[in-house]
Amino acid sequence: VIEIDDTPTKERIHIMHKSGTYIEIDNEGTRVDKTVGDHYSTMVGGENIRILGDAEIEINGTADITLSQDAAITCYGNLSGKVFGEASLYIEKDATIVGDANVDVRVRQNVSVYAAGTMSLETPGNMTLRAGQLNIDAPNMIVKATNLTETALGTASRNVTGSASLS
């Protein structure tokens, strides 16, 4: 069915297939596309999409996005994301996270960090480690400090199974 309506203030163009798929353009320029079956679109050249208003994308199935070259996402406002299942991120080469203000990481259960090579924590400011119990298990441990203060608010003990020296 192809309908062309030129009634003043109700102008519209409506093209509909017997399956229920249709395209409609109303008097205000609003376009509605409904595809009942699958929809395919192929661009042999480039495509530019500019949306000057709000946008919402909802997918009620699985989504797979593949980019064969570089990609960039720029957001001039706030950016948030939610995952209600599991999430994983695989990065084949180097990765960097930079925050120009505070960075806060909160986890409601356990955190595990593993590095197959060297791990470094560094800050020019103060660092605080706070734990119910702190266990350090290292075959060799070196502590270097210009000034070192140890305070035990309860009992303190040291067990040395090899040799020990203080100088």
N, C-alpha and C positions, 0 to 999 in steps of 0.2 A: 504494500500500500504506500502510495506517495501522496501526501496531503500538502497543499500550499494554501494557506489562509491569509488573505490580505485585509481582514476585518480591522478597521482602525483600532489601535491600542491592543489588539489581540493577534497581531501578525505572528505566524509561525510556519516552520517547515518541519514536516514529520515524515520520516522514511522508516517503514517497519516491515520486517520479514515475518512470514507465517510462524516461525519458531518463537517469536517474541523479542528477537533482537531488534533494536531500533536506534535511530539518531533523531534528536529533536532540537530545534533552535527556536527559542521564543522571541517575543517582541522586545525584550530587554537585552538580547544577545546571549542569554544563557543557553549553553549547549549541554545536552544530556545524552550520553552514549550508554546503552545497555546491551551487553553481549550475553546471550543465554548459554552458548557453548564456549569453546576456547577462543582466545583472541591472540593473534600473532601480529607483530609489527617488526619489520626489518628496515634499517636505515643503511644504505650502501655508503652514504657520506656521513657527515656529522649531524648532530642534532643539538639544538639549544632550547632549553625550557626555562622560561622566566615566569614566575608566579608573583604577581604584585599584591596578592592578598594572602590569607592563611591557606595552609595545605594540610591534608590528613591522608595518610595511606594506611589502609587496614587490609591485612591478608589473613583470611580464615583457613589457611593451609600452610604448607611448608614453603619457605622462601630460600632461594640459593642465589647469591649475588657473586659473580666472578668478574674480576677486573684483571685484564691481561697486562696492564702497565701501572704506572704510579696513580695514586689517588690522594685527594686532600679534602678534608671537611673543615670548613671555617664557620664558626658561630660567633656572632658579635654580641649575643646575649648569653644567658645561662644555658648549659647543656646538661641533661640528665638522661639516665638510662635505667631500665629495670629489667631484670631477668628473673622469672618466677620458677625456672628450672635450674639446671646446672649451666655453668659457663666455663669456657676454656679459651685461651688465646695462645697461639703458637707463633713465635717470631723466629725466623730462620737466622737472621743476622743480628747486629747490635740493636738495642732498644734504649731509649732515653725518655724519662718523664721529668718535666721541668715545671715547677710551680713558682710563680713570681710572688705569691703570698703564702699563707699557711697551707699545709697539706695534712689532712687528718685521715688515718686509716682505722676503721673500727670493724672488728669481727666479733660476732656473738659466740663463736666456738673456738676451735683451735686454729693456729697459724703455723705453717711449716715453711721454712725457707732453706733451700739447698743450693749450693754453688759447687760445681765440679772443680773449679779453680779457686783462686783467692777471693775472699770476701772482705770488704772494707766498710766500716762505718766511720764517718768523719764529720765533725762540726767545729767551727771556730768558737761556738758558744758552749754552754754547759750541756752535759748529757746525763740523764737520769735513767737508771735501770731499776724498776720496781717490780717485785715478784713475791708470791707467797713463799717460794723457795727457789733459789738460783743455783743451778748445778752447772759447773764448768768441767767438761771432760776433754782434756787435751794431753797428748803425749809430751808436749813441751809448752810451757807457759812463761812468757816474759812480760813483766809489768814494768814500764818505765814512767816515772813521774818526777817532776821537779820537786814537788812537795807531796807527800803521801800521808794521809791520816786514816787510820783504821779505828772504828768505834764499834764496840759490841755492846748493845743495850741489854743483853742477857749474858748467858755464858759464852765463852769462847774456848775453842780447842784447836790444836794443830797436830796432825798425825803425819810424821815423816817416816816412810819405810826405807828410804835410802839415806844419803848424806844431806846435811843442811848446813848452810853458812849464812851469817848475817855480817855485812861489813859496812 
